[in-house]
């Protein structure tokens, strides 16, 4: 039996994907890899962190399956892997359908309330309160 809300996606894999995506440096690395393969040196260039720190981020991304390591002679360029992102998108899609349904229901309720207001002859704007001048004590006009 599948855990609620996961479908055919492994809960552990989904957790690893979202944990990896939670860090802005890792998201920036993924954005760079979306334009093509890159070496660790190339991936380190835009950051003010060490190559060792970038390598740690790459390991997290690799464990999540978001990137893979190739082999070109002496280099080991990284590349983006689509499957985990597709799985995360698929999981989120379920909830998008839910909130869109909720918004559609809210639209129906609002339309019904507007129709009731029109039948009663009220305008959409509330009446202004407190526009009368207050009388002073003892002043009985």
FENHUQUI-V613878 format. One record per backbone hydrogen bond with DSSP energy under -0.5 kcal/mol. NH is the residue of the N-H (numbers start at 0). CO is the residue of the C=O. E is the energy in kcal/mol with one decimal. If there is no record, write none. Layout:
nh co e
NH CO E
NH CO E
This chain:
nh co e
5 2 -1.8
6 2 -0.6
8 5 -2.0
13 9 -2.5
14 10 -2.5
15 11 -2.3
16 12 -2.4
17 13 -2.5
18 14 -2.4
19 15 -2.3
20 16 -2.3
21 17 -0.8
21 18 -0.5
22 19 -1.0
26 22 -2.1
27 23 -2.1
28 24 -2.2
29 25 -2.4
30 26 -2.3
31 27 -2.2
32 28 -2.5
33 29 -1.4
34 31 -1.4
35 32 -1.3
37 77 -1.8
42 38 -2.4
43 39 -1.8
44 40 -1.4
46 43 -1.9
53 49 -2.0
54 50 -2.5
55 51 -1.8
56 52 -1.8
57 53 -2.5
58 54 -2.0
59 55 -1.7
60 56 -2.2
61 57 -2.6
62 58 -2.7
63 59 -1.7
64 61 -1.4
65 60 -2.1
66 60 -0.9
67 78 -2.3
69 67 -0.5
69 76 -3.4
71 74 -2.5
74 71 -2.6
77 37 -3.3
78 67 -2.3
79 32 -0.6
80 65 -3.2
85 81 -2.5
86 82 -2.5
87 83 -2.3
88 84 -2.4
89 85 -2.4
90 86 -2.3
91 87 -2.5
92 88 -2.2
93 89 -1.1
94 90 -0.7
94 91 -0.5
95 91 -1.9
96 92 -2.4
97 93 -1.4
98 94 -2.7
99 95 -2.6
100 96 -2.0
101 97 -2.2
102 98 -2.3
103 99 -2.4
104 100 -2.2
105 101 -2.3
106 102 -2.4
107 103 -1.9
108 104 -2.2
109 105 -2.7
110 106 -2.5
111 107 -2.3
112 108 -2.4
113 109 -2.4
114 110 -2.1
115 111 -2.1
116 112 -2.3
117 113 -2.3
118 114 -2.2
119 115 -1.8
120 116 -0.5
120 117 -1.0
121 116 -2.1
138 135 -2.1
139 137 -0.9
140 138 -0.8
